[in-house]
Amino acid sequence: MLRALAVDDERPSLEELLYLLAADPRIGSVEGAGDATEALRRINRALESGPEGPEAVDVVFLDIHMPGLDGLDLARLLTGFARPPLVVFVTAHEDFAVQAFDLKAVDYVLKPVRKERLAEAVRRAAEQRTGPPHATGGPRPVPAPASVPVHEPDPDHIPVELGGVTRFVAVDDITHVEARGDYARLHTGRGSHLVRIPLSTLEERWRARGFVRIHRRHLVALRHIGELRLDAGTVSVLVGGDELQVSRRHTRELRDLLMRRP
């Protein structure tokens, strides 16, 4: 059973989050804080109490935009603690997902919060809390670890979440993909989307669809390559208006594939 702390400066959002968390059977207790400073005081009490003490907090559900100390600032402070609680960001802004990942966040949930999406974040937190090396014989985690992506029902599309709404992006519209740790940013002619899928997974999944690795950080669709450029020994490609560098180890394969392209 997770002991949770929800942090949001907007009272209606905080009350809704508290309600949804209290309804989840994996949440043993949940408290609220109206700003990051109040939350930090509460977490300090939890750390003084110890991991099994009455004030302990296992996971913090944290908004980002708050007056004074914001959610990212608080998460950075927590990384310096010896035994910090897990962090799940709950925010209306998708632009900070990469920073959240860098801060080792368990999940990044967009507002308006959907019950099913929050339940997935709780599952991930419960899995980390009860799994090795801190297994306690508590509730068994739900199968399918967080590192295993949910496969899209339609191989021609990939689901992306934006503002609490799931949209389906056509794979053929994706010009290139940029690695962001365990995330990947999908680029299309109309914008980009961040998804929680490693680049290596997309490389394997879309190889047959004409996607090729050109760099440890980039996967490109051959059909969208407009130019191959060579400048002073450096190779790059023009894809959807972006110029991307090609690493030496991938240059020969890319040239061969382009030569064979109809």
Salt bridges, closest charged atoms under 4 A:
ASP8 OD2 - LYS111 NZ 2.64
GLU15 OE2 - ARG11 NE 3.27
ASP24 OD2 - ARG26 NH2 2.98
GLU31 OE2 - ARG42 NH2 2.79
GLU55 OE1 - ARG42 NH1 3.50
GLU55 OE1 - ARG45 NE 3.88
ASP58 OD1 - ARG3 NH2 2.92
ASP58 OD1 - ARG129 NE 2.85
ASP63 OD1 - LYS111 NZ 3.67
ASP73 OD1 - ARG76 NH1 3.19
ASP107 OD1 - ARG117 NH2 2.76
ASP107 OD2 - ARG124 NH1 2.88
ASP107 OD1 - ARG196 NH1 3.84
GLU116 OE1 - ARG114 NH1 3.45
GLU120 OE2 - ARG123 NH2 2.67
GLU120 OE2 - ARG124 NE 2.86
GLU127 OE2 - ARG123 NH1 3.37
GLU152 OE1 - ARG205 NH1 2.59
ASP154 OD2 - HIS157 ND1 2.72
ASP156 OD1 - ARG209 NH1 3.03
GLU161 OE1 - ARG114 NH2 2.95
GLU161 OE1 - ARG117 NE 3.36
ASP172 OD1 - ARG209 NH2 3.40
ASP172 OD1 - ARG223 NH2 3.77
ASP173 OD2 - ARG190 NH2 3.32
GLU178 OE2 - ARG180 NH2 3.37
GLU178 OE1 - HIS187 NE2 3.40
GLU178 OE2 - ARG217 NH2 2.60
GLU203 OE1 - ARG213 NH1 2.63
GLU227 OE1 - ARG229 NE 2.78
ASP242 OD2 - HIS176 NE2 3.32
GLU243 OE1 - ARG229 NH1 3.20
